[in-house]
């Protein structure tokens, strides 16, 4: 996520740990990396670029546009064509690649410029700058506006057992339209990994955005950790972690193509990689949902 130094930081991060984590995940069978220009104000893309440099078989690379920043690090929003064109060139340079496999609009903001932004992504695809184009955090009306211009390859929404708002309208629409869904935060930003505790939540540093989140504070924290404990119980029956059970819960939905999982150290790969082939039974799904 780019380390410390910007508003939505997850705290300090060692770049070498990030690179080692990526390499271990790739060796274990992961074949794509999702990032964004704004993560670390460009730093995340640079780290990914370093991680994939020299690899004989490179993973698919997904990144995003729309969040931009100035020399002071202040973040703003733009879907103007000239801004997106500057952003894609900067991302290609930081990632040190010739083409981006999936280029996504990060947020539909400013909303009045959704059509201009999506038209620009369609042109970038036609020009060969990117192979596929997708969106993040779009609702159904916004998806329809984009699809009136060009097909939407993928949608990236937040989705976990603790955050199910997309189930009523967005997931059914994506399934109906053949839009791939790449769910983010399947482990609820660490709450469902099985390793979060009240003590650890209370000790999150100020430069970790989670220290300011209601989900990591009472009265919500205890409820969230109770769900994590249930996921841990279910996972343990199969020799899996709570995090792997949480990921499997998102993958149970027929509209979900994949889940984005964050890793900060090589050791964390061991706690999530089993989700590649772990699926919950219907009884286990009902158990955790109850």
C-alpha positions as CSV (number, residue, x, y, z in Angstrom):
1,X,0.0,0.0,0.0
2,X,3.0,2.3,-0.3
3,X,4.2,2.6,3.2
4,X,3.9,5.7,5.4
5,X,3.8,9.3,4.4
6,X,0.3,9.8,3.1
7,X,-3.2,10.2,4.6
8,X,-4.4,6.6,4.0
9,X,-1.2,4.9,5.1
10,X,-1.1,1.6,6.9
11,X,1.9,2.7,8.8
12,X,5.6,2.2,8.1
13,X,6.6,-0.6,5.7
14,X,10.0,-2.0,4.7
15,X,10.3,-2.1,0.9
16,X,12.5,-5.2,1.0
17,X,9.8,-7.0,3.0
18,X,7.2,-5.9,0.3
19,X,9.4,-7.2,-2.5
20,X,10.1,-10.5,-0.7
21,X,6.4,-10.9,0.0
22,X,5.5,-10.4,-3.7
23,X,8.2,-13.0,-4.7
24,X,6.9,-15.6,-2.2
25,X,3.3,-15.1,-3.4
26,X,4.3,-15.5,-7.0
27,X,6.3,-18.6,-6.2
28,X,3.2,-20.0,-4.4
29,X,0.9,-19.5,-7.5
30,X,-0.4,-16.0,-7.4
31,X,-0.4,-14.5,-10.9
32,X,-1.6,-10.9,-10.5
33,X,-0.8,-7.8,-8.5
34,X,-3.3,-5.0,-7.9
35,X,-2.0,-1.6,-6.9
36,X,-2.8,2.1,-7.4
37,X,-0.9,5.2,-8.3
38,X,-2.1,7.0,-5.1
39,X,-0.8,4.3,-2.7
40,X,2.2,5.9,-1.1
41,X,1.9,8.7,-3.7
42,X,3.5,6.6,-6.4
43,X,5.7,4.6,-4.1
44,X,3.7,1.4,-4.2
45,X,4.0,1.3,-8.0
46,X,7.7,1.8,-7.8
47,X,8.0,-1.1,-5.3
48,X,6.0,-3.4,-7.6
49,X,8.2,-2.3,-10.5
50,X,11.3,-3.3,-8.6
51,X,9.7,-6.6,-7.5
52,X,8.8,-7.7,-11.1
53,X,12.0,-6.4,-12.8
54,X,13.9,-9.3,-14.3
55,X,11.3,-11.9,-13.8
56,X,11.2,-14.4,-16.7
57,X,7.4,-14.8,-16.2
58,X,5.7,-11.6,-15.0
59,X,2.4,-11.5,-13.3
60,X,-0.6,-9.5,-14.6
61,X,-0.4,-5.9,-13.3
62,X,-3.5,-3.9,-12.3
63,X,-3.4,-0.3,-11.3
64,X,-5.7,2.7,-11.1
65,X,-6.1,6.4,-12.0
66,X,-8.3,9.3,-10.8
67,X,-6.6,10.1,-7.4
68,X,-3.9,12.7,-8.0
69,X,-1.6,14.7,-5.7
70,X,0.4,17.8,-5.7
71,X,3.9,18.7,-4.5
72,X,2.7,18.9,-0.9
73,X,1.2,15.5,-1.0
74,X,-2.4,16.8,-1.0
75,X,-4.7,14.3,-2.8
76,X,-7.4,15.4,-5.2
77,X,-9.8,13.8,-7.7
78,X,-9.7,14.1,-11.5
79,X,-11.3,12.2,-14.4
80,X,-10.3,14.8,-17.0
81,X,-8.7,13.3,-20.1
82,X,-5.5,15.2,-19.9
83,X,-5.0,14.2,-16.2
84,X,-5.6,10.5,-16.9
85,X,-3.2,10.6,-19.8
86,X,-0.5,12.0,-17.5
87,X,-1.3,9.4,-14.9
88,X,-1.0,6.4,-17.2
89,X,2.4,7.5,-18.5
90,X,3.6,8.1,-14.9
91,X,2.3,4.6,-13.9
92,X,4.0,2.9,-16.8
93,X,7.2,4.6,-15.9
94,X,7.0,3.7,-12.2
95,X,6.1,0.1,-12.9
96,X,8.7,-0.1,-15.6
97,X,6.4,-1.9,-18.0
98,X,5.2,-1.2,-21.6
99,X,1.5,-1.9,-21.1
100,X,-0.8,-2.2,-18.1
101,X,-2.9,-5.3,-18.0
102,X,-5.9,-3.8,-16.2
103,X,-6.3,0.0,-15.8
104,X,-9.1,1.1,-13.4
105,X,-10.9,4.2,-12.4
106,X,-10.2,4.3,-8.7
107,X,-13.4,6.2,-7.6
108,X,-16.3,7.7,-9.7
109,X,-15.3,11.2,-8.7
110,X,-16.0,13.9,-9.6
111,X,-19.2,12.1,-10.7
112,X,-20.0,14.6,-13.4
113,X,-16.8,13.5,-15.2
114,X,-17.4,9.8,-15.2
115,X,-18.2,9.8,-19.0
116,X,-15.0,11.8,-19.8
117,X,-12.9,9.5,-17.7
118,X,-14.3,6.3,-19.1
119,X,-14.1,7.5,-22.7
120,X,-10.4,8.2,-22.1
121,X,-9.7,4.7,-20.7
122,X,-11.5,3.2,-23.8
123,X,-9.1,5.3,-26.0
124,X,-6.1,4.2,-24.0
125,X,-7.1,0.6,-24.6
126,X,-7.6,1.2,-28.3
127,X,-4.1,2.8,-28.4
128,X,-2.5,-0.2,-26.7
129,X,-1.4,1.6,-23.5
130,X,-3.6,-0.8,-21.5
131,X,-5.0,-4.2,-22.3
132,X,-8.3,-4.1,-20.3
133,X,-10.2,-1.4,-18.5
134,X,-12.3,-1.6,-15.3
135,X,-13.7,0.5,-12.5
136,X,-13.7,0.5,-8.7
137,X,-16.4,1.6,-6.2
138,X,-19.0,2.2,-8.9
139,X,-22.7,1.6,-8.2
140,X,-25.2,0.2,-10.7
141,X,-26.2,3.5,-12.3
142,X,-22.6,4.5,-12.7
143,X,-21.8,1.1,-14.3
144,X,-24.6,1.7,-16.8
145,X,-23.3,5.1,-17.7
146,X,-19.8,3.6,-18.3
147,X,-21.2,0.6,-20.3
148,X,-23.1,3.0,-22.6
149,X,-19.6,4.1,-23.8
150,X,-17.5,0.9,-23.7
151,X,-17.7,-2.5,-22.0
152,X,-16.5,-2.8,-18.4
153,X,-14.1,-5.6,-17.9
154,X,-14.1,-5.6,-14.1
155,X,-15.5,-3.9,-11.0
156,X,-13.5,-3.6,-7.7
157,X,-15.8,-3.1,-4.7
158,X,-15.2,-3.7,-0.9
159,X,-16.6,-7.0,0.2
160,X,-16.4,-9.1,3.3
161,X,-18.6,-10.9,5.8
162,X,-18.6,-7.5,7.7
163,X,-19.4,-5.4,4.6
164,X,-22.1,-6.9,2.4
165,X,-23.8,-3.9,0.9
166,X,-23.0,-4.9,-2.7
167,X,-25.1,-8.1,-2.5
168,X,-28.5,-6.7,-3.3
169,X,-27.9,-4.9,-6.5
170,X,-24.2,-4.6,-7.6
171,X,-23.3,-8.3,-7.5
172,X,-26.4,-9.5,-9.4
173,X,-25.9,-6.8,-12.0
174,X,-22.2,-7.7,-12.5
175,X,-23.1,-11.4,-12.8
176,X,-25.9,-10.6,-15.3
177,X,-23.6,-8.4,-17.4
178,X,-20.5,-10.6,-17.3
179,X,-18.5,-8.0,-15.4
180,X,-15.7,-9.6,-13.4
181,X,-15.7,-8.7,-9.7
182,X,-12.4,-8.3,-7.8
183,X,-13.4,-7.9,-4.2
184,X,-11.1,-5.8,-2.0
185,X,-10.7,-6.0,1.8
186,X,-12.0,-9.6,2.1
187,X,-10.4,-9.8,5.5
188,X,-11.8,-6.4,6.5
189,X,-8.4,-4.7,6.6
190,X,-7.0,-7.2,9.1
191,X,-10.0,-7.6,11.4
192,X,-10.7,-11.1,10.1
193,X,-7.2,-12.5,9.9
194,X,-7.4,-14.1,13.3
195,X,-4.4,-12.2,14.5
196,X,-6.1,-8.9,15.4
197,X,-6.7,-8.4,19.2
198,X,-8.1,-5.6,21.3
199,X,-4.5,-4.9,22.4
200,X,-3.2,-4.8,18.9
201,X,-6.0,-2.6,17.7
202,X,-5.4,-0.1,20.6
203,X,-1.7,0.0,19.7
204,X,-2.1,0.8,16.0
205,X,0.2,3.8,15.3
206,X,-1.2,7.2,14.4
207,X,0.1,6.9,10.8
208,X,-2.1,3.7,10.3
209,X,-5.6,4.8,9.1
210,X,-7.1,1.9,11.0
211,X,-6.4,3.7,14.3
212,X,-9.0,6.2,13.3
213,X,-11.6,3.7,12.1
214,X,-14.8,2.9,14.1
215,X,-14.4,-0.8,13.1
216,X,-11.3,-1.0,15.2
217,X,-12.9,0.6,18.2
218,X,-15.6,-0.4,20.6
219,X,-18.4,-1.2,20.4
220,X,-17.8,-2.5,16.9
221,X,-14.4,-4.1,17.6
222,X,-15.7,-6.9,19.9
223,X,-18.4,-7.9,17.4
224,X,-16.0,-8.0,14.6
225,X,-13.5,-10.1,16.5
226,X,-16.3,-12.5,17.4
227,X,-16.9,-13.1,13.7
228,X,-13.1,-13.6,13.2
229,X,-13.2,-16.2,16.0
230,X,-16.0,-18.1,14.2
231,X,-14.1,-18.0,11.0
232,X,-11.0,-19.3,12.9
233,X,-13.1,-22.2,14.2
234,X,-14.3,-23.1,10.8
235,X,-10.9,-22.8,9.2
236,X,-9.3,-24.9,11.9
237,X,-11.4,-27.9,10.9
238,X,-9.6,-27.9,7.6
239,X,-6.2,-26.8,8.7
240,X,-6.9,-23.3,7.4
241,X,-6.6,-19.9,9.0
242,X,-9.4,-17.4,9.9
243,X,-8.1,-15.2,7.0
244,X,-8.4,-18.1,4.5
245,X,-11.9,-18.8,5.7
246,X,-12.8,-15.1,5.3
247,X,-11.4,-15.0,1.8
248,X,-13.2,-18.3,1.0
249,X,-16.5,-16.7,2.1
250,X,-16.1,-13.9,-0.5
251,X,-15.2,-16.4,-3.2
252,X,-18.3,-18.4,-2.5
253,X,-20.4,-15.9,-4.5
254,X,-20.7,-16.7,-8.2
255,X,-20.2,-13.1,-9.2
256,X,-16.8,-12.8,-7.5
257,X,-13.9,-13.6,-9.7
258,X,-11.1,-13.0,-7.2
259,X,-10.3,-11.3,-3.9
260,X,-7.5,-8.9,-3.3
261,X,-5.4,-9.9,-0.3
262,X,-2.7,-7.6,1.2
263,X,0.6,-9.1,2.5
264,X,3.3,-7.1,4.3
265,X,5.8,-9.9,5.1
266,X,6.7,-13.2,3.5
267,X,5.4,-15.0,6.6
268,X,1.9,-13.6,6.0
269,X,1.8,-15.4,2.7
270,X,1.5,-18.7,4.6
271,X,-1.6,-17.4,6.3
272,X,-3.5,-16.7,3.1
273,X,-2.2,-18.9,0.3
274,X,-4.4,-21.8,1.3
275,X,-7.4,-19.7,0.1
276,X,-6.4,-20.6,-3.5
277,X,-8.2,-23.9,-3.2
278,X,-10.2,-23.7,0.0
279,X,-14.0,-23.5,-0.3
280,X,-16.6,-23.4,2.4
281,X,-19.5,-25.9,2.6
282,X,-23.1,-24.5,2.5
283,X,-23.4,-25.4,6.2
284,X,-20.2,-23.5,7.1
285,X,-21.5,-20.5,5.1
286,X,-24.7,-20.5,7.1
287,X,-22.8,-21.0,10.3
288,X,-20.6,-17.9,9.9
289,X,-23.5,-15.8,8.5
290,X,-25.6,-16.6,11.5
